Structure formats: structure tokens, C-alpha cells
Amino acid sequence: MTASSNTLRARAEAYFRFAELNTTWKTEILAGLTTFLTMAYIIFVNPSILQQAGMPAAGVTAATCLAAAIGSLSMGLIARYPIALAPGMGLNAYFTFVVVKGMGLPWQTALGAVFLSGLAFLLLTLLGVRQMIVNALPRELYAATAAGVGLFIALLGLKSAGIVVANPATLVGLGDLHAPVAALSIFGLLVTAALLASGFRAAILYGALATWALAALTGQAPFHPQSYSFQQITGTAFQLDIKSAMSLGFVEIVFVFLFVDFFDNLGTLMAVGKKAGLFAGDEPVPRLSRILYCDAVATMTGALAGTSTVVSYIESSAGVAAGGRSGVTAAVTGLLFAAALFVAPLAGAIPVAATAPALIIVGSLMMSSVKEIEWDNPEISIPAFLTMTGIPLTFSIANGLALGFSAFTLIKVLRGKFREIHWMVYALTLLFIARFAYLGGH
């Protein structure tokens, strides 16, 4: 290795704070690959939802890869956090079934609303409003959010594996453990847990690969490649209709995109950052403005390319659990999404049985944050409990955070400690209560 390459490598390691974060290139690259494997499903799930809004599936596939690549690369290279981004689940369903099908709007107009929500994000960040909200958030809820997100992604993993299923009598129940996906997921769960207990930092990645191999050997990883090329992005790129979005009373639509995206991203940031040990206590979140700028630009880029709102992915926790601490993790994930632009069908070969155990394992690891909650202090423990349980039980990070946030403020006020609350917290609490009243009437 030449002196110049050594110097370049040293500068890169200093920029990404490798020594401070106690990480290495090998660890970061494996973590990025782990995150990508747990997120790759979005390449196919997102188009399957948005095509029901009348959008061309091939174009959305390319737009999904492009938005995830740009969002993840910017988060990794600029904000230097191990958090990957991609079009968000839930918001893509809202886009399709509420905005387009429910309200009868063209998908081009809906994309215009997504772009406007990203622009609103950018303006709020420039004005410092979003930073103020993050810094005003009660730090007592950080640990609860991390634990709640852990329960949430574990539930996602159990549901995907078919281990937990819907039950009309009891809400949820035990699935058929003899089913191939469930059996393979249990195998992956045990292998990953054993590797993790043995001290393998890349245990989640190795467990996923082992499960994938077994699924292929048993015929449970079918691969049906379809015709696809990156050029098909022209079917959705720059098709958004901003003028129509602004003239159709877009405020409610944009607000929903804005609200859910912001608080989902906030919950993900707190959960992943807390798990990675990137911030703690009452200290301000480092490089917060960069995080928020990357988020806003990613959403605007996604709308221009032809996909719904881009959000931070909680599956990034899988990469953190694999040892990822720096922005290199997210950058590697972004590069893999960029590669998927040209070979997207290959990502479809990854079976759900290989990714479900990763989510379950990561969920269990994130529960360690509950020890930081003052369970003997109801002023803190009750809002924390509502946050932690509200996230998985309402199937929404934003809803769980809203429940805990509102409870925190109201308990403080009822105890006469209203002077301890930041004015921004009061404003947000009123917003949360208004949102709950609105949702309750629909």
C-alpha cells in the first residue's frame, strides 16, 4: 500500500471517527451488508403497493433503489450516522389507499404532496424548528423509545416468520410452526443466537446467510427473475404534479406525510443512536442538523424519482447490532442499493425466513435500554411504559411516542411542575392531542 493511499485511509478513518468509536473497516462493511439484507425487501414490497395507485412497477422499483441509495449515502457520508433510509412502509400504504384511492387524486398529485412535505421539512430545519423539537424532547423517553422500537421490530420479525399470527378471538396467536417459513425462521433464530452468544460480531449476517442457504437447499427460496432495467425509471421520474397538489387543499395530506415521517425518524434516530452509544444523557444530538437535512433531501429526491416518503429504517439496528457505529455502515448500504438499481431482481432471492430472525434478535438486544428507566418514579415510568408498549401495540413509532410524550407533559402539569416544561413541549403535546382527537373521529 502506497504512502498516499495510507494517508487517504487515515483521513477517512479520522473523518468517520474510527478510533473514537472503536470500529474497523471490516466491521463497518459487514454491518452495512447486514442492514441491506434486512432492508432489501423494500425493493419489491414498495412497488407492489404503489402500483395499486396506478404507478408503473418497474419505474417505482428503480425509484426505490435510487432514493434508498441517495438517502443512505448522504446519511453515512454527510451526517456520519449508521442509519439507512428508504421509502417508508405505512406511508406508502397511506399514499396508495388513502390519498390516491380514497381521495381519488392522481398519483402524480400525491407525489407532489410528498415533495412539498420534504420541502416543508427542509424549511423547518433551516429555521431550526426541527432541531428545537428534538432537543426539547424529554430525555427520559429516549430509553423507552429504544425499547419500544425493539418490541416493534421483534413483532415484525415474528409476524413475517409466521410465528405470531392474527387471531380474531385473542388479537394475536401462535402460528403454524410446521410451516416452512416458520421452521426456517426458528432455525435461523437459534443459529444466530448461538453465534451471538459465542461472541461473533457478524452473527446476524452469518445467521441470515445460513438460513438463506438452507432455504435454497430445501426449495424454499424460489427465484423468479423478471424483466427490468434502470431506464424504466422514466415511467415515474419527474412525473410529480406540485401545482395540482397545492391547489387541492393539500394541507391535510402534507401534514400527515410530515408528521409521521418526522416522528418515525425521530424515534428511529433515538433508538439506533442509543443502541450504538452515539449519544446519551442530556447532551445535544451531534450533527443533528445534518441528519435532518439528509432526511428532507431524501424525501424530495424520492418524490422526484417517483416514490413515496423516504424515512430512516429501524432495520438499521441490525447493522448496529453487527458492530456498525460510523457513517460507513449507512454508506455501504447505500452503495448496495445503488448496485440494486441495475440488478434489482437478484435482491428478490433473499427469503423472508432469512431476515425475520435478524429482526427478532435485534429487538431482543434493544431491550437492554429499559434498565435506564426510573421504574420507581411514576412521573417517568408511566410515560415510558406508554411509549414502550404503544409503539408495537399501535404498530406505529409515531403513535407510541405521542402517547408517552403527552402523558409526560400532562403528569408534570397535574403535579404543579408546569414551569419545568419547555414551551415547545407544550406546543407538541397540544398537537399530539389534536391529532388523537382527529384520528378518533375517523
N, C-alpha and C positions, 0 to 999 in steps of 0.2 A: 504494500500500500504506500503510495507516494506521500510526501510531506504535505502537499496541497490538499489531498483527499483526507488526510488525518486532521488537518486544520478545519476543513469543512465539516467533518463529522463532529469534531469537538464543539464547533459553533452551534451545530444543530442540537447537540445534547445539552448545551448550556441554554439555548432558547427554550427547549422543552423541559428544562429543569430536571434532567435525569438524575443527577446526584441528589438533589433535594428530595425528589420523590422516590428515590431508591428503586429505579427501574432500569431496564435494558432494552435494546432494540428487539431482541428475540421475544421478550415478554410482551412488548407493545404490539408487535406484529401478530403474534398468536392471539392476543386479546382482540385485535381488530378483526381477525378471521372469525373468532368466536362470536363477536357481535353480529357480523354479517350473516353467519349461519342461522342465528336465531331470528334475524330480520328478513331473510331472503323471501319469506312467504309473501311479503307485501308486493313483490314484483308481479304476482299473479292475482292476489286477492283484490288489490286496489282496482285493476282493470275490470275484474269480474263484477264489481259493484258499480263502477262508474259507467260501464257500457249499458247498464239498465237505465241510465239517464239519456241514452242515445248517443253516447260518445264512442268513437271507433276504438276498439280494444287495443289494437296494435299501437295506435298513437298514444294511448294512455300508458301502455307498458313502457314505451320509450320515455315518456314524460316522467313516469315514476322513477325510473333509473336515474335520469338526469337530475331531477330535483333532489333525490337522496344523495347523489354524488356531490353536487354543489353544496348542499346543506351540511353534509358530514365533513367535507373537506374544509369548508370555511370555519366550522366549529373547531376542527382539530388544528388548523394552521393559524387561525387568527385569534380565536378565544382560548385555544390550547386546553380544551376540556375533552375527556374521553366519552363524549356524548354524541351519538349518531342521530341524524334526522332523516325523516321520510314522510310521505303523505300519511296523515293520521287516520287510524281506524276509528269509527264513530263519526268523525266529521265527514268522511266520505259517504257514509250512510245518510247523514243529515243532508248533505249536498244532493244526493240522488232522490231519496224518498220523501223528504220534506220540501226542499226548495224547488227541485225540478218537477217531480211527480205530484207532490202535494199542492204546491202553489201554481203549477203549470207554467213555470218560467223556462225558457230555453237554456240549455247547458252553457251556452256562450255567455248569457247574462249572469248565471251563477258563478262562472269563472271570474267575471268582472267584479262580483261581490267579494270573492276570495282575494283578488288583487287589492281591492280597497281596504280590506281588513289588514292586509300586510302593510299597506301604506300607512294606515292608522297606527299600527304597531311602531313603524319607523318614526313617525312624528311624535308619538308618546315617549319614545326612547330619546329622541333628540331634545325633548323638553324636560327630560329627567323624571317623568311621571312613573314610568315602569320601575326605574331604579328605586324611587321613593317607596313604592308599594312593596318591593322585595325587602328593603331594609326595615320597613315598618312591621313586617310580619313577625309575630311573636316567636322567638327562637325556641320556646318550649314545644312548639308544634313541629319543629324540624324532625326530631326523632320519631314522632308519631306518624308523620307523613312517610318517612322511610319504611317504617314497619307496615303501614297500611298498604303501601305500594308493593311491598314484599308479599303480603297476603293476596293482593290483587293479581300479580303475575303468577303466583303459585296456582291460583284458581284458574287462570287462563291455561296454564300448562296441564292441570288436571282435567279441565274441560276438553282441551284439544286431544288429550290422550284417551278420552272416553272413560276415564276412571271415575269422574264425577259427571252425572247427567241430570237433566231436568226431571223433576217428579211433581206432578200436579197436586199430590197429597201432602208432600213434605217440602216442596220447593226444589230441593236437590236430593239426590240419592246416589248409591253406588252403581256404577255401570257394569257392563259385562266384561269381567276380567279375562275371559277366554277369547275375546275378540282379538284379532291380530295386532291392531294398533295399541290396544291396552297392554297386551302381553309384551310387545316390543318396548313400550314406554317403561314398563316396570323393570325390564332387563336393563334399559339404559339408565334408569334411576339408580339401580343397585350398583352397576359398574361405575358410574360417575361418583356416587357416594363413597365407594371403596377407594377409588383413586384419590379423591379429595382427602379422605381420612389418612391416606398413605403419604400425603404431602405433595402430590403432583399439582403444580400451579395451573397447568393446562388441562386439568381433569375434565372440565366441562367440554372442551373441544374434543379430547380423546374419547370421552363417553359418547358424544354425538356421532363421531366418525365410526366407532364400534357398532353403535345401533344402526347406523346407515348401512354398514357392511352386512350385518345380519339381516336387515330388511331386504337388501338386494339378493342375498343368498336364498331367502325364503319366498321370493317373488312378491314382496310387499312394498317394493319401491318402483312401481311402474313408471316408465319414461316414455312420454308420447310427444316428441318434438313437433312443433307447429311452425308454419312459415312465418318468418319475422325478419324485419330489417330496421335499422335505426332510422332510415329515411321515412318510415311510416309515421314519424312524429309530426310530419307536416299536416296530418289529419286533425291535430289538436293545437299545435303551436301557433301562438298569436291569434287564436280564434276568439279570445275573450271580448266581451262587449261591455266596456266600462260605462259608456254613455247610457245604455239601457238600464244598467244596474243602478245608476244614480237617479234615474227618472222614475223608478218604480217603487219609491218608498223603501229603499234598501236598508234603512237604519236597523230594523229588527234582525235581518239576515246577517248583516255585517257584524252586529253586536254579538250574535251567537258564535260566529266564527272567531271573533276577537276574544270573547270571554273564555270559551272552552280552551282555545289554543293557549292563551296566556296562563291560565291556572293549571292546565295539564303540564305545560312546560315548566312552570314554577315547581310543581310537585315532583316532576322528574329531576329537575336540577337539584332540589334539596335531597331527594332520595339517593341519587347517584353520587353527588358530591359528598354527602355524609358518609356513604359506604366507602368511598375511595379515600376519605380522610382529607379532602381538599379544603374544607373549611369547617370551623366549629365555633361553638360559643357565641359571643356577641360581636365577633369580628365581621366587618362587611364582606360580602362575597367578592373575591378577587376577580378582576376583569369582567365585572357584571355587565357593563355597557356593551362590551364586545359580544358577550353571549346573546344579548337581546338584539343587537344589530344583525347578527348571523341568523337568528330566528326570523326576524322580519324580512330580510332579503331572501331567505329560503322560501318563504311563503309567496312572495311576489314572483320569484323565479318559477316556482311550481305553477302558479296561475298562468304565467306567460307560456310555459311549456305545454300546459294542458292537463293539470291535475288539481285535486282539492288541497286544502290547507296542509302545509308541511309542519310537523311537530317534532319535538325531541322524543326519542323512543326509549321506553323504560327497559327494553331488551338490552340497552347499553350496560345495564347492571351485570349482564353475563360476561361482558368484556372486562369489567371492573373486577368481578369475582375471579377472572382468569389472570389478574395481576395488572391490568391496564390502569395507568394513572395519568398519563400525559395526553396531549392532543394527537400524538402519533396513532393512538388506538382508533380515534374517530377518522383520522386521515386515511388509514389503511382500509377501514370500512368504506369510506368514500371512493377510494380507488377501485375496490371490488365492485361497487355499484356502477362505476364508470365502465368497467370491463363488461358488466352485465348488459350495458347498452347494446353490445354487439353480439352477445351470446345469451340473451335472456332466457331462452328455453332450458338451458342447462341447469339454471337455478331451480327449475321445477322438479328436478330429480331428487331434491332433498325431502325426505318423507317427514311428516309431522311427528312421527314417533321418535325421530332423532332430535327434534328441537323441544318437544314438550318436557322431557326430563330436565333439560337445561333451565327452563323457566321455573320448574318446581324447586330445583336445587338453589337457584339464585334467590327465590322467595324465602327459603329457609335461612339463608345466610343474612338476608336483610333484617331478619327479626332480632338480631343482636342489639339493635338500637333501642329496644324497649327498656333496657337497663338504665338508660339515661333519663327516663321519665320519673318524676317525683310522684310515685303512686300513693304516697301518704298525704298528699296535698290535693284535695278535691278541686281546688281552683285551677290546677294544672291537669290533674289526672282525668277529669271528666271530659274536657275539651279534647285531650289527647286520645282518649278512648273513642270518642265520637269520630274523630278524624281517622283513626286506625281501622275501625270497623266500617265506617261509612264508605270508604274507598272501594273495598271489594263488594259490599252488600248492595251498593247502588251502581256498581260497575262503572264508576267514574272517579278519577282522581279529583276533578274539579268539585264534584258534589261533596266528597268526603272532606276536602279542605274547607269548603264553605260551611259545613256543619260544625267542624271544630273551631273555625275562626269565629263564627257567630257566637257560639257558646262561650268562648274565651272572653269576648267583649262583654256580653250580657251578664255573665257571672261577676266580672270585675265591677260593672256598674251597680248591680244589685248589692254588692258588698261595700259600696261607697268609695271605690277606688277609681272613680272615673277620671281623676287627674293623671293617673298612670298610663292612660291610653293615648297613643298618638292620634292626632286628628284624622290622619289617613286611614287608620284602623276603623274609626267610626264611619268614615265615608264608605269603606269597603263593606263593613257589616250591614249598613243600610242597603247597599247594592245587592248583597247576598240575600237579605230578607225579601227585597223586592223581587229578586229572581225566583225564590222559592214560592212566593205568592203567585207569580206569573205561571210557573210550572204547575202549581197546584190547581190552577183554573183551566188547564189544557190537557 
